[in-house]
């Protein structure tokens, strides 16, 4: 079954139309599905529409948040309520086309764990398109996950991903990056993008500043989340060594001045001592912070394993028992087990 998770914030006009399009697309493809609408604190009657759809259609489920917690929190609530082994997300504003659902599933069936949508022909104003392109380039270059459109709300995932990834803040746009860091396979497909029919965009210029700060967070989490001292301690060590070298240089010039007065300016008349002491203090503080971060990771990182298991083999005895059981139940001939094999089973 595929679970279609849709975060909703003041989109009451589009919900019924969106549900009709989802039903048409999934029926054509012969899919078993459910739709999970997550009302993220709407104030325009969106919840009443969701409740009405849930009362009429058994495949529709609704989750209402007490206030507007943000898209990442709404998606996390939807993922927790989803029952399918495959989860697809799309926005509620009708710009994402539900007719693309079979294409996402076909791409997922090619061995991928995450398939991200790419609005190749994007029907948005230029002041949203060009900053988004710059942001997507920075994310791809910084993280190594090459996608044309990290911000696209239409994505498809295997549900196993969300047993290993925790969403908070505004990290929803970085799910493919977080999944890739855990070893999941990421891909993308070009999708049809449609103009907005109702309301207006909920995102402004501020989201790009927040997105850049979140990018730094994600880079740290994926690159140094289990070894923070490697980054923080390196910065501190470089600063500490630079401060010590500066102090050694000042000591050497002081000794030279002691034997040959006037060769260098007196130490107290130079700016270098201030910078040297600042570098020493900064280096010591950064290394101390790195040690504290390592202690926190060591004692409080039990919720997430430092690895991700794709599959496991079965013990030979269990496999033999299953083969024998299948042969017995299907009436096929089987090779008699030896005494030792019977004992082990």
N, C-alpha and C positions, 0 to 999 in steps of 0.2 A: 504494500500500500504506500502511496505517496501522500505526504502531509504538506499542504499548501499553507504557509504561515504568512499572514498579511497584517503588518502594523497599521493602525488607523489613528489618525489625529485630525478631527474635523473634516471628514470626507463623506458625509451622509448622502450627498447627491449621487455619488458614483458606486456605492456598495452593491446595490441591487443589479446594476448593469454589469459590474465586474463579476458577480456570482454567475449571472447568465452566461457570460463568455467562458468562464472556467468550466461550467457544466457542458457547454457545447464542445469545447476542446477535449476534455477528458472522455466524453462519450464517443467522439470520433475515434479516439485512440484506444478505446476499450480499457480504460484504466480504473483501478479501484483507488479511491482517493477520499480525503477529508479536507475541509477548509477550516482553518483556525484564525478567526479574526481577533486581534488584540487591540482593544480600545485604550489608547494611551492618554486617558484623561480628556477626551473630547467634550466640548461644550455645545455642540450643534445638533444633538439628537442622533449621533452615529450609533450609540449603544442601543437605542430603541430599534433602529433598523437591523442591527446585528441580532438582537433578541428575536425580532420577527422572522428573520431568515432561519435562525436556529429552531424556532417553533415549527416552521413549515418543512424544513429539509433536514433529515437525520444526519447527513454528512457534514453539516455546518455546526461549528462549536464557537463559542465566544468567551473571551477572557477580558474582564474589565479591570484596569488598574485604578487605584484610588486617586491618582493625580498624574500629571504629565511627567514621567520619569525619563523620557528620551527614547530614541529608536533602539539603542542597544538593549536597554532593559525590556522594552516591549518584545523584541525578538527573543530574548532569553526566556521570557514568560511563555511565548509561543512554542519555543523548542521544548520546554518542559512539559507542555500539554500535548505535543504531537506524539502520535502513536506509530507513525510509519517508519520504515527503514530508510526511506529517502525523504528529504525535506527540501521543498522549494520555497523561496521567498520572492515576493514581488510587492511593489508599492500599490496603494489603494487609489491612486489618482487617475487610473486608466491609461497612463503613459506606457506602462509595461503591457505587452500583448500576451494574453493567456494562450494564444494559438502557438506560441513558441514552446509550450510545455513538453510536447513529444520530442522536440529537437534537443532539449536539455537532457532528457532521459536517454536518448540515443548517444549523446556525447558521454554521458556517465557510463553507459554500457561498454564504452571503448577502453575501460580500465582506469578511468579517472575517479577521484574521490570528491573533487570540487569542480564545478563548472560555473564560471562567471560570465554574465552577459556583457556584451560589448555594443553600446549604442553607436554603431559605425556612422549612421546618418542621424545625428542628434538634432531634435527639433526644439531647441531651447535658445534663449537670447544669448548673444555673443558674450555678454559679461558673465555668464555662467559657464559657457563652453570653454573659453580660452584659459581662465584660471584653473578649470578642472583638468585640462590637458597638461598644464605645467605641474599640477599636483600629481597626476598619474605618472608623469615622467620621473618625478622625484621619488615616488614610492617604488617604482620598478627599479630605478638605479640604486636606491639605498638598500632595498631588501633582497634584490636578486629575483623576485617573483615578477616575471614579465607579463603584465596584463595591460591592455589598452584602457580599461575602464574599471578601476578599483572601486569607484563610487556607485556603480550600477546596483540598484536594489534587487534586480532579478538574478538570483543565483540558485544553484542546486547543489545539495550536499548529501553525503551518506550520514545517517544519524550517528554513527560511531564517532564522528568528529566531535560532537558536542558532549561526549563523555570525557573528553580530554581538554577541552577549551572552555574557559570561563569568560563570559562577556561582562564588561563593566564600562563606565564612562561612555565614550563614543567610539569604541573599538570595533563596531559592527562592520565598518568598511574594510577592516584589516583581517577579517576571518580567513580569506585565502592565504594571507601571509602567515598567520598564526598556525594554520593547518599545514602549510608547507614546512614550517619549522619543526613540526612533529612527524614529518615524513610522509604526509598524505600527498597524493598526486593532484596537481592543479592544472586546469585548462580553461579555455574560453570559447564562446561562439558569438558570432555577430547576430544581433536580434533586431526586430522591428521596433522602432521608437515612435510614439505617437504624440501629437501636441496635446497640451493640457486642455481639458474640456470644462472643468469646474474649479472654482476657487483660485488660489494662488500658491506659489511655492512657499514651503515652510522654512527654507534655508536662505540665508543671506551671505554677505561677505565674511561675516565672523566665522563661518564654518571652516574657511580655508586656514585661518589662523589656528583654530582648534585642531584642524586636521594635521597641520604641520607639527604641533606639539605632541599630538597622539602618535605621529610617525616616529618622533624621537623615542617615545615610550615603547613603541612596538620594536624598534630597532634594538633597544636595550634589552627588552624581554626575550626576544628571539636570539640575540647574539650573546647576551651575558646574564640571562635570567637565573641560571644555575651557577654562575661563577662571576659575581659582581666585582670581586677583587681584581680580576684580570683587567677590567676597564678602569675602575676607580683607583685601584692601587697603582696601575701603570702611570696614570696622570700624576698621582701623588709622588711616586718614586722619581719621575723625571723632574718634577718641581723641586724635590728635596735634594737631588744630586746637583741641579743647577745652582741652588742656593749655596751648597757647600763649596762648589767650584768657585763661585763668586767670592765667598769668604776667604778661600785659599789665595785667590788672586789679590785680594785686599791685604792679606797678611804679608804676601811677598812684596807688594809695593811699600808697605810700611817698613819692612826690614831694609829694603833698598834705600828708602828715605832716611832711615836711621843711620846708615853708613855713608850715604851720599845725599845730604839734604838738598831739597829743591828739584830732585829728579821727577817726582810725581807730586800732584796736589795732596795736601793733607787729607787723611781719611774722613775727618769730620766735615770737610767741605765738598764732599762728593755725594752724588745721589745713589751710587751703587750699593752702599750698605743697607739703605732702606729696602731696595728691591731684593737684596739677598736675604734679609731677614723675613720679608713677606713670602718669598719662595719657600724658605724653610718651614714657616708656620703652615702655609697652604699644603705643602707636601706631607707634613706630619698629620694634619687634619684629614686629608684625603685618604691616607693609608689607614688611619683609625676608623674612618667611616666604612672603608672597604672591609676591614675585619669585623665590624659590627654587622654589616650586611651578610657576610659569610656565616656568622653565628645565627642570624635570623633564618637564613636558608637552611642551615643544618638542623635546626630544631623545630621549624614550623613549615616545612615544605612537604609534609606528608600527604597533602591532598592531591598532588600531581606527581606522578612517577617521572623520573628523568629519562624515560624511554617510551616508545609506543610499539605495541605488539600487533603485527598484521594477522598472524594465524599461528596455530600450534599443531604439532603432530600428536597422534594418539598413541598410547602405549600399545605394544605389539599384542599383549594379551587381550586388551579391549577390542582391537581390530579383529583378531581371530574369532572372538566370541560373536561379534556383529556379523561376520561373514557366515559363521555356522548358523546363526539365528535366521539370517536372510535365506540361506539355502534350505533350511527346514521349512520355513513358512511358504516359500515359493515352490516347493516340491522338486527342486533341482538336485542333481547328484552332487555329493560332496565327498572329499577325501576323508576317510576315518582318522580321527585324532589319535595320537599316541598317548600312552599312559601319562608321560611327563607333561604333554600339552593339556590333557584333561586336568591334571593336578594343578597346573599353573592357572588355568581358567577358574 
